[in-house]
Amino acid sequence: MSKLQDKMFLDLRNKNIFNQAQQYSYEYLKSIFDREVYPTEAALKNLSAFDEELPENPTEASSVIEQLNTYGSPATTATLGGRYFGFVCGSVVPVGLAAKNLGTYWDQAPAMNVLSPIGSKLESVVEKWLINLFNLPQHTSAGFVSGTSSANLCGLAAARYRILERNQWDINKKGLRNAPEIRIVTGKQAHSTVLKAIGILGLGTENIEWVDVDDQGRILYESIPKLDANTILILQAGNVNSGAFDDFDRICKKANKVGAWVHIDGAFGLWAGAVNELKYLTKGMEHASSWAVDGHKTLNTPYDCGIVLCSDPEAMTSALHMSGSYIIESSERDGMFFTPEMSRRARIIELWAILRHLGKQGVDEMILTMHHRAKQFANEITPIKGFYVENDVVFNQIIVRCDTDELTERVLGTIQKLRTCWLGGSLWSGKRVIRVSICSWATTEYDITTSVKSFKKALEIVRIK
Ligand SMILES: *Cc1c(COP(=O)(O)O)cnc(C)c1O
């Protein structure tokens, strides 16, 4: 045995580094809900501790873990807590952290059933649960990918495959050269990752037929061009700024009449479909052909967790298919047929654990609570002079602005410096805005009130200056 190998066995047997990491994790969890939401200036400066050459010789494993904790932990953003409202992120339901921890030691790759029977089993089970939760067609298939960026890519790849196949064109063999034309129709507020997928798939963003949207970012039905069977129509469940939903019921009916493919980008918003009081927002979404949704946003799974769902499993597996002579296909699920990757981590473990833990009622309650907190935020900020809520708070997003762009920017910068909560800016109807996304199970009424106070304080600071 080599000396290094000896050392690794020792690390494994005496468990010191595992206990050390576990201890750090507990300390981290204890502090994260009270800590400043964004790293302090000092913590950011200390990141220079990582600016080193790759060492010549091995370092003690415990020192590596220690370095990671000492300089890494303070430089994290507290997305796990209840006052991180930036972008659209999510916290993690505690059972998800525990399950991920156990799954880390399993280190499974659910590419094939023989490679990970447990991974394969959980993927099959959760696929059924999701169909049920979202009320999708029974034959819908699910692929477990890294996020909605990837899920959008997979859904649109399935669409591209099917449309060309109907034109007697096998995209996998013939490629795009001289291929029949595919039309792309989407709203002017489509998410950037949709455009990225269109680019990667060789469909070309310049070919997009843009549809006008209303003041909430919803596609205007009357502005949708004439659709046909060669069209991919991309809709949205949850506008990244306003949280608004396209009118799936009406639009899908129109698309289905001519056989167009409808893909729904529902990164965070699709979950409204699993909430009794909110599912009116996704009415008719089951009539689409593919859906992209995240676990790591609204459902609060750990990163990374995205899901592509497709009511045309054959198109999906044909679009993402791969095979090799050593591939053992089984009658059970082989996960790689539903994702672009062969090897990937078994993110299904946490997704399963959280759904198993919450049940339908728990999912409903957790997400409805986020909605109520968003309403609370809007209700508490509206009476404060100098702040304006710019959207209808139908789900979990609130758009706030001040009297001028300049003021909005300065107030946002001050809120970020106060570190009570964290949010980012965006552009809405040509104006600079502050975007608030309530996406954590851990956000309490107190968190909202405290954060609104921070907004007020920031405005006062900026006005005095
Ligand atoms: C976040 C988001 C995406 C991208 O999802 P990732 O999980 O970050 O890849 C796509 N569309 C919308 C509407 C989003 O909010």
The ligand as a MOL file (V3000), in Angstrom:
LIG
                    3D

  0  0  0     0  0            999 V3000
M  V30 BEGIN CTAB
M  V30 COUNTS 15 15 0 0 0
M  V30 BEGIN ATOM
M  V30 1 C -34.5390 30.6510 -12.3230 0
M  V30 2 C -35.2630 30.6080 -13.5810 0
M  V30 3 C -34.7820 29.8940 -14.6780 0
M  V30 4 C -33.4340 29.2090 -14.6390 0
M  V30 5 O -33.4280 28.1670 -13.6880 0
M  V30 6 P -32.0860 27.5960 -13.0730 0
M  V30 7 O -32.5600 26.5790 -12.1000 0
M  V30 8 O -31.3810 28.7430 -12.4200 0
M  V30 9 O -31.2810 27.0050 -14.1740 0
M  V30 10 C -35.5570 29.8290 -15.8050 0
M  V30 11 N -36.7340 30.4630 -15.8730 0
M  V30 12 C -37.2380 31.1700 -14.8350 0
M  V30 13 C -38.5720 31.8340 -14.9810 0
M  V30 14 C -36.5160 31.2690 -13.6530 0
M  V30 15 O -37.0070 31.9560 -12.6180 0
M  V30 END ATOM
M  V30 BEGIN BOND
M  V30 1 1 1 2
M  V30 2 1 2 3
M  V30 3 2 2 14
M  V30 4 1 3 4
M  V30 5 2 3 10
M  V30 6 1 4 5
M  V30 7 1 5 6
M  V30 8 2 6 7
M  V30 9 1 6 8
M  V30 10 1 6 9
M  V30 11 1 10 11
M  V30 12 2 11 12
M  V30 13 1 12 13
M  V30 14 1 12 14
M  V30 15 1 14 15
M  V30 END BOND
M  V30 END CTAB
M  END
